[in-house]
Amino acid sequence: MLTKLLPDQIANFWDIIKYGIEQSLPPTVGEHPDKMNRILSSLLSNKTQCWASYTRNEDKATFEGIVLTQLLYDDASFTKNLLLYCLYGYTDVDRQSWFKGIKALAKYAKSQGCSQIIAYTDVPYMIEKCRELGGEAKYTLCSFDVDKSVQILNSFSGE
């Protein structure tokens, strides 16, 4: 079952959630010493949403995985999308649980007026699942460090 966590739940389970986030941060995150506090602040203010997949046995709930999402607005095209900011499995998540989770996220995206669900990944399993849902997995993320790039570009121009 995938459930959107409330701020007090995020605070209560922060150590578990933080570990999953650290293991699955997207390639767009820089190396800022305060990045995890910034992510926590974003979660507590609902700028970023935290979803937990879990199983319940008797009185105990066990985390299967977490998903962090963000609503992204493309100001140029006036498009809203749901970004799967990071996704982490603490255990192997079975196929049925995975599809129930993505269905819950798709319903949430639709309720928020989103056109697409988007994500960054280099994990073959996730790319396969995207294609199973009729999605595309064809872009390459290109990134470069600004300071390093300026140095290289300055050397080309003789500066």
C-alpha positions in Angstrom: 0.0 0.0 0.0 1.3 3.5 -0.9 0.3 6.3 1.4 1.1 10.0 1.4 2.7 10.8 4.7 1.7 13.7 6.9 4.4 16.1 8.4 4.3 14.4 11.8 4.7 11.0 10.2 7.7 12.3 8.2 9.2 13.6 11.4 8.6 10.4 13.3 10.2 8.2 10.6 12.8 10.7 9.4 15.8 8.4 10.0 14.3 5.7 7.8 13.1 8.2 5.2 16.4 10.1 5.2 18.4 6.9 4.5 16.2 6.1 1.5 16.5 9.6 0.2 20.3 9.6 0.5 20.4 6.3 -1.5 18.3 7.7 -4.3 18.9 11.4 -4.7 18.4 12.6 -8.3 21.4 13.7 -10.4 20.3 17.3 -10.1 21.1 17.6 -6.4 24.4 19.3 -5.6 26.8 18.7 -2.8 25.5 21.2 -0.2 26.3 20.4 3.4 22.7 21.3 4.4 20.9 19.5 1.6 19.1 16.9 3.8 17.8 19.7 6.1 16.5 21.5 3.0 14.8 18.4 1.8 13.2 17.8 5.2 12.0 21.4 5.2 10.5 21.0 1.7 8.7 17.8 2.9 7.3 19.4 6.1 6.0 22.3 4.1 4.5 20.0 1.4 6.6 21.5 -1.4 7.8 17.9 -1.8 5.6 15.0 -0.9 6.7 11.8 0.8 4.9 8.5 0.0 5.5 5.3 1.9 4.9 1.8 0.6 4.5 -0.6 3.5 3.1 -3.9 4.5 1.2 -4.4 7.7 1.5 -7.6 9.8 -0.6 -7.7 13.0 0.4 -4.5 14.9 3.5 -3.7 12.9 4.0 -1.8 9.7 7.2 -2.4 7.7 8.5 0.0 5.1 8.9 -1.5 1.6 9.9 1.8 0.0 9.5 5.5 -0.3 8.8 7.9 -3.1 9.3 11.7 -3.0 7.3 13.7 -5.5 7.1 17.3 -6.6 4.6 19.2 -8.7 6.6 20.8 -11.5 5.3 23.8 -13.5 6.8 24.4 -17.0 6.2 28.2 -17.2 7.0 28.2 -21.0 4.2 25.7 -21.9 1.9 26.1 -18.9 2.2 22.4 -18.2 2.1 20.7 -14.8 3.8 17.4 -14.2 4.4 15.1 -11.3 8.1 14.5 -10.8 9.2 11.3 -9.0 12.0 13.1 -7.3 13.5 9.9 -5.8 12.4 6.4 -5.3 13.9 3.8 -3.0 13.1 0.2 -2.1 14.1 -1.1 1.3 13.2 -4.5 0.2 12.3 -6.1 -3.2 8.9 -4.7 -4.0 6.7 -7.2 -5.8 5.1 -6.4 -9.1 1.6 -6.1 -7.7 2.7 -3.7 -5.0 4.7 -1.6 -7.6 1.7 -1.3 -9.9 -0.7 -0.4 -7.0 1.8 2.3 -6.0 2.2 3.8 -9.5 -1.6 3.7 -9.8 -2.0 5.7 -6.6 0.6 8.3 -7.9 -1.2 8.5 -11.3 -4.5 9.2 -9.5 -2.8 11.9 -7.4 -1.2 13.4 -10.5 -4.5 13.5 -12.3 -6.2 15.1 -9.2 -3.5 17.8 -9.3 -4.1 18.6 -13.0 -0.8 17.0 -14.2 -0.2 16.0 -17.8 2.6 13.5 -17.1 4.5 11.6 -14.5 8.3 12.2 -15.1 11.4 10.8 -13.4 15.2 10.5 -13.7 16.6 7.0 -13.7 19.4 4.9 -14.9 18.0 1.7 -13.3 17.0 -0.8 -16.1 14.1 -2.2 -14.0 12.5 1.3 -13.7 13.0 2.0 -17.5 11.3 -1.3 -18.2 8.4 -0.5 -16.0 8.0 2.9 -17.6 7.8 1.3 -21.0 5.3 -1.3 -19.7 3.0 1.6 -18.9 3.3 3.0 -22.4 5.9 5.6 -21.4 9.1 6.8 -23.0 12.6 6.4 -21.7 14.7 8.0 -24.3 16.4 11.1 -23.0 19.8 11.5 -21.7 20.4 13.9 -18.8 23.4 16.1 -19.5 24.9 18.0 -16.7 28.1 19.8 -16.1 29.7 21.7 -13.2 29.5 25.4 -13.8 32.9 26.3 -12.2 34.7 23.6 -14.1 33.0 24.5 -17.3 33.9 28.2 -17.0 37.6 27.2 -16.5 37.5 25.0 -19.6 35.7 27.7 -21.7 38.2 30.3 -20.5 41.1 28.2 -21.6 39.5 28.0 -25.1 39.2 31.7 -25.4 42.7 32.4 -24.0 41.5 34.0 -20.7 
